[in-house]
Amino acid sequence: MKLLAIIFCLGLLFASCKKNNETPYQSNGVLTGYDLRMCPSPLCGGLLITIKNDTAKNTPPYYHINSSLAQLGINENTRFPINVNLNYKKDTGIFATYNYIIVTKIKVVK
């Protein structure tokens, strides 16, 4: 009888647990606007973002994202500044020295 009660309690315990598939975002940031500098190279343009909880050494005042709002899944009519949660990685290619990041996941915070 004790064994049956223990099995029943364990069954209730496992039934009440549910797996959380949502991964938390690694950073908070503010999309401040478009980079409007005019230059003939691909080093200009894209969006500017300030990452609030950036723990890197000698953090720049902003990073570049080589994407538009539409490419990030954000409505084009959204007004700047836009508070966001995001996952990103630093660009390791030719734009690494120009503070470019690659956004892997982003969500607008209301």
C-alpha positions as CSV (number, residue, x, y, z in Angstrom):
1,M,0.0,0.0,0.0
2,K,2.9,2.4,0.8
3,L,4.4,1.7,-2.5
4,L,1.2,2.5,-4.3
5,A,0.9,5.8,-2.4
6,I,4.5,6.7,-3.3
7,I,4.0,5.9,-7.0
8,F,0.8,8.0,-7.0
9,C,2.6,11.0,-5.4
10,L,5.5,10.8,-7.9
11,G,3.0,10.6,-10.7
12,L,1.2,13.7,-9.5
13,L,4.6,15.5,-9.1
14,F,5.6,14.7,-12.7
15,A,2.2,15.6,-14.1
16,S,2.4,19.0,-12.4
17,C,5.8,19.9,-13.9
18,K,5.9,21.5,-17.3
19,K,8.9,22.2,-19.4
20,N,9.7,25.8,-20.2
21,N,10.8,25.9,-23.9
22,E,11.2,29.7,-24.0
23,T,14.8,30.7,-23.7
24,P,15.5,34.0,-22.0
25,Y,17.1,36.8,-23.9
26,Q,20.8,37.5,-23.1
27,S,20.6,41.3,-23.4
28,N,18.5,44.4,-23.2
29,G,19.0,47.1,-25.7
30,V,17.6,50.2,-27.3
31,L,17.4,50.6,-31.1
32,T,18.2,54.3,-31.4
33,G,17.7,54.7,-35.2
34,Y,19.3,54.3,-38.6
35,D,22.9,55.0,-39.3
36,L,22.6,57.9,-41.7
37,R,26.2,58.5,-42.5
38,M,27.0,58.8,-46.2
39,C,30.0,56.8,-47.3
40,P,30.8,54.7,-50.4
41,S,31.6,51.5,-48.4
42,P,29.4,48.9,-46.7
43,L,30.7,50.2,-43.4
44,C,27.8,52.7,-43.1
45,G,24.1,52.1,-42.9
46,G,21.9,49.7,-40.9
47,L,20.6,50.3,-37.5
48,L,22.3,51.6,-34.3
49,I,21.7,49.8,-31.0
50,T,22.8,50.5,-27.5
51,I,23.1,47.4,-25.4
52,K,22.3,48.2,-21.8
53,N,23.8,45.2,-20.0
54,D,26.9,44.7,-22.2
55,T,29.7,43.2,-20.1
56,A,32.4,43.4,-22.7
57,K,35.6,45.3,-22.0
58,N,35.8,48.8,-23.5
59,T,32.2,48.7,-24.8
60,P,31.4,51.1,-27.6
61,P,28.5,53.6,-27.2
62,Y,26.5,51.7,-29.9
63,Y,26.7,48.7,-32.2
64,H,25.7,48.4,-35.8
65,I,23.1,46.0,-37.1
66,N,23.2,45.5,-40.8
67,S,19.4,44.9,-41.0
68,S,16.3,46.9,-41.4
69,L,13.4,46.9,-39.0
70,A,11.4,44.7,-41.4
71,Q,14.2,42.2,-41.6
72,L,14.2,42.0,-37.8
73,G,10.4,41.4,-37.8
74,I,9.6,44.9,-36.4
75,N,6.9,47.1,-37.9
76,E,8.4,49.8,-40.0
77,N,6.1,52.4,-38.4
78,T,7.5,51.8,-34.9
79,R,9.0,55.1,-33.6
80,F,12.5,55.3,-32.2
81,P,13.8,54.7,-29.6
82,I,12.7,51.0,-29.5
83,N,13.4,49.0,-26.3
84,V,14.2,45.4,-27.2
85,N,15.4,42.1,-25.7
86,L,17.8,40.3,-28.0
87,N,20.3,37.5,-28.5
88,Y,23.3,38.4,-30.6
89,K,26.8,37.5,-31.4
90,K,29.6,39.8,-32.5
91,D,30.5,39.8,-36.1
92,T,33.9,38.0,-36.6
93,G,34.2,38.8,-40.3
94,I,35.6,41.9,-42.0
95,F,33.1,44.2,-40.0
96,A,34.3,43.0,-36.6
97,T,36.4,46.2,-36.0
98,Y,33.4,48.4,-36.8
99,N,31.2,47.1,-33.9
100,Y,28.8,45.1,-36.0
101,I,26.7,42.5,-34.4
102,I,24.5,39.7,-35.8
103,V,21.1,39.5,-34.1
104,T,19.8,35.9,-33.7
105,K,16.6,36.7,-31.8
106,I,14.8,39.9,-31.0
107,K,11.6,41.0,-29.2
108,V,10.2,44.5,-28.8
109,V,9.5,45.4,-25.2
110,K,6.5,47.5,-24.6
